[in-house]
Amino acid sequence: METKATYQELIGQGLVRIGTITQKQSDEIIADQQNGDKRLFGEIALAKGFISFETLIKYLKDSHKI
């Protein structure tokens, strides 16, 4: 079973790989988490305006074959 941190890292890597966010944006989100932000990677990306809700849902559906 994957841990929350591993799962979040995979989401970030996947979003960078498909060009939805930049590596710099991913690094910023991870830094926020390391500095105490308890939200999930996708929640922070949404709050920062890096991705739309629709884009996040589509990525999650596609990556998990839902």
ROMIGU-577170 format. One record per residue (C-alpha): residue number from 1; residue in one letter; x, y negated, z. Coordinates in steps of 0.5 Angstrom, whole numbers, always signed. Layout:
REM residues N
(NUM; A; (X; Y; Z))
...
***
This chain:
REM residues 66
(1; M; (+0; +0; +0))
(2; E; (+3; -7; -2))
(3; T; (+4; -12; +3))
(4; K; (+0; -19; +2))
(5; A; (+7; -22; +1))
(6; T; (+9; -17; -5))
(7; Y; (+2; -18; -8))
(8; Q; (+2; -26; -8))
(9; E; (+9; -25; -11))
(10; L; (+7; -21; -16))
(11; I; (+1; -26; -18))
(12; G; (+6; -32; -18))
(13; Q; (+11; -28; -23))
(14; G; (+5; -25; -27))
(15; L; (+2; -33; -28))
(16; V; (+9; -35; -30))
(17; R; (+10; -29; -35))
(18; I; (+4; -31; -39))
(19; G; (+5; -38; -39))
(20; T; (+0; -41; -34))
(21; I; (+4; -44; -29))
(22; T; (+12; -46; -29))
(23; Q; (+17; -42; -25))
(24; K; (+18; -49; -21))
(25; Q; (+10; -49; -20))
(26; S; (+11; -42; -17))
(27; D; (+17; -44; -13))
(28; E; (+13; -50; -10))
(29; I; (+7; -45; -8))
(30; I; (+12; -40; -5))
(31; A; (+16; -46; -1))
(32; D; (+9; -48; +2))
(33; Q; (+8; -41; +4))
(34; Q; (+15; -41; +7))
(35; N; (+13; -47; +11))
(36; G; (+7; -44; +14))
(37; D; (+1; -45; +9))
(38; K; (-3; -39; +10))
(39; R; (-7; -39; +4))
(40; L; (-6; -34; -1))
(41; F; (-2; -36; -8))
(42; G; (-8; -37; -12))
(43; E; (-11; -41; -7))
(44; I; (-5; -46; -7))
(45; A; (-5; -46; -14))
(46; L; (-12; -48; -15))
(47; A; (-11; -53; -9))
(48; K; (-5; -56; -13))
(49; G; (-9; -56; -19))
(50; F; (-4; -52; -23))
(51; I; (-9; -47; -25))
(52; S; (-17; -47; -26))
(53; F; (-22; -42; -22))
(54; E; (-24; -39; -29))
(55; T; (-16; -38; -31))
(56; L; (-15; -35; -24))
(57; I; (-21; -30; -24))
(58; K; (-19; -28; -32))
(59; Y; (-12; -27; -30))
(60; L; (-14; -22; -24))
(61; K; (-19; -19; -28))
(62; D; (-14; -17; -34))
(63; S; (-9; -15; -29))
(64; H; (-13; -11; -25))
(65; K; (-17; -8; -31))
(66; I; (-24; -10; -27))
***
